[in-house]
Amino acid sequence: MPMQDSLNFIREMRTNRDFRRSIYRLKNAEAVQSLLVSNGYHFTHDEFEDSYCKLLLKCQEAEQAEELMQILTWYQMLLNVSPI
């Protein structure tokens, strides 16, 4: 399920430091997409944004929202997509 994949990806970015570092070291969108697929993550940019919005609504503290915003910003920059 692509929506669930994007939710799982965001959660892994938030909780798995080694995974997050491996993603941050990548230099281009193709490398990111390849790593995502090899880790079982299959989702579109729209599905990623939907997941981001869903998780943002559940944030109870500003720090949680900031953490999500950092992941979103990184994702948009590296994949060269327009902000929400």
C-alpha positions in Angstrom: 0.0 0.0 0.0 1.7 3.2 -1.1 0.1 5.4 1.5 1.3 3.1 4.2 4.7 2.9 2.6 5.1 6.7 2.8 3.9 6.7 6.5 6.4 4.0 7.3 9.2 5.8 5.5 8.5 9.0 7.5 8.4 7.1 10.7 11.7 5.3 9.9 13.3 8.7 9.0 12.2 9.9 12.4 13.3 6.9 14.5 16.2 5.2 12.6 19.4 7.3 12.7 21.4 5.0 10.5 18.7 4.9 7.9 18.3 8.7 8.0 22.1 9.2 7.6 22.2 6.8 4.6 19.4 8.8 2.9 21.1 12.1 3.7 24.3 11.0 2.1 22.7 10.4 -1.3 23.4 13.0 -4.0 20.5 12.9 -6.3 16.8 11.9 -6.8 17.6 8.7 -8.7 19.8 7.4 -5.8 17.0 8.2 -3.3 14.4 6.5 -5.4 16.6 3.5 -5.8 17.2 3.2 -2.0 13.5 3.7 -1.3 12.5 0.9 -3.7 15.2 -1.4 -2.4 13.9 -0.9 1.1 10.3 -1.7 0.0 9.0 1.9 -0.1 6.7 2.5 -3.1 4.9 5.8 -3.0 4.4 9.0 -5.1 5.2 12.5 -4.1 1.4 13.2 -3.6 1.2 10.2 -1.3 4.2 11.4 0.7 2.6 14.9 1.1 -0.7 13.2 2.2 1.2 11.2 4.8 3.0 14.3 6.0 -0.2 16.2 6.5 -1.8 13.3 8.3 1.1 13.0 10.7 1.4 16.8 11.1 -2.2 16.8 12.4 -1.3 14.3 15.0 1.6 16.3 16.4 1.1 17.4 20.0 4.3 19.4 20.4 6.1 21.9 18.3 9.2 19.8 18.2 7.3 17.0 16.5 6.0 19.3 13.9 9.5 20.8 13.3 11.0 17.3 12.9 8.4 16.5 10.3 9.0 19.8 8.5 12.7 19.0 8.3 11.9 15.7 6.6 9.5 17.3 4.2 12.0 20.0 3.3 14.8 17.6 2.7 12.5 15.4 0.6 11.4 18.3 -1.5 14.9 19.7 -2.0 16.5 16.4 -3.0 13.7 15.2 -5.2 13.4 18.7 -6.7 9.6 19.0 -6.1 7.5 22.0 -5.3 6.6 22.8 -1.7 3.1 21.9 -0.6 
